[in-house]
Amino acid sequence: MAKQNYTTYLKDNLFRLSDLVTLGITLLVIALNHQILGIGVKGLLNFIAIALITNIFIWLTNPKQNTRSWSYNRHIFESFKMAAINLVVFSLINLLFFHNTYGNVLLTYVSVLFTVNLVVRNILNILLRHIRSRGFNYRRVIYVGSPAEIRAFNKELLEKKHYGYRMLASFNEKLEQVDCNINTPSDPSSIYDCIIDGNIDELFVSNQISGKEIQSLITFCSLNGVVINITHHFLSGLKLEPLSVSINQKGVSTTITIKEELFSTLFRNEFKRLLDVLLAVAVILFLATWLFPITGLFIRLSSKGPVFFVQKRNGLNNTVFNCYKFRTMRLNTESDIRQAAKNDARITKIGKFLRWTNLDELPQIFNVLKGEMSIVGPRPHMLLHTQLYADQSENYLQRLWVKPGITGLAQSQGYRGEISSKQQLEGRISRDIEYMMNWSFLLDLKIIWQTGSNMIRLKRMGA
């Protein structure tokens, strides 16, 4: 069997080792501040023991994964996952054996752990991407497939040098050599000799290879510590991170099972919800307390009617909710059937300013607090328009798979106001779906920043 040297181990486990560094830094911070945190030396030693037990548990239950293609968002997720598991396991031990002695210390510990791990992981990720782009810290690979697949694979490696892969040989569907840059004293035409003499780390095999040949390669690679990857063209266009993908042989046929991990669900739903609530509370405390009364006064002076306009709109999974806005129009009977248009006579002077600056949407902060909307997401439309746009575009209803938002990717890129053409509708839908497919905490922050910047610069695009 192949031996794994220390250099190879370090090369393939840098992020797992960085988690240990993170733990060490966090415990050092706790140790230096243990008196401020209200624990003595004995309490500190017990705390450190619990932390070590918790993270040994995480280390043993968290399988080694190939992190080379991970995005920055995936590393944020892993930092959240590490902090969350520490919080849960540590809390149980604290309650069962220490009568909640470390309740206050635990919150500090988890906060520092998350922050330090996030910083360490992203710095390491940036460094590794740079190093691998320069041709270092690479994994040695062989590809098995058709000439076209070999060319496509090699092109992808050149485009994504920061992944750190180097193809040293390639073989066709019959395991005949196509190209080889391995100095081997054995038979260079044998893929098995090339794997051993080339000290290959990973083998990429097309699904077009016969089952007999693949089984032979699987057996040989497993006995020699080589990772084998089966490639399939239909998987190439799918966004699977950070979903859990596994092979299921328990059914009537072998299948690829794709499901979302528990902590991935928590990260996407609960962490996003936490961000929504924090931002909503901040807006209410620092903005709404003085801006809402002033705006309300101008609205009442501009025309008769209430300050707020409430309209039923479609939300998550097509549920109907009451959406709040500052009233920008004179009272009329067409509010629920006709969208505002350029030079619309129904819009008041203060209403024109509120719409131009997007300030008319601010009352939806209360929809966010109620859980009906998110800060960032596809914009909700009135009921009649939801049905109208769904008839015009087969992809429209996909927008309703997530909570609607006060702003979204489409709005941050200038897609605001009236939808007067099929092109404008498709432009918004494509960006909403792009947001859903590529959601990340960083993307939300980017959209919020761009929206605020557009409001300040009064940027509007009619498409």
Summary of the structure (lengths in Angstrom):
residues: 463
radius of gyration: 28.1
end to end distance: 61.8
largest distance: 91.7
contacts: 1337
relative contact order: 0.07
helix: 56%
strand: 13%
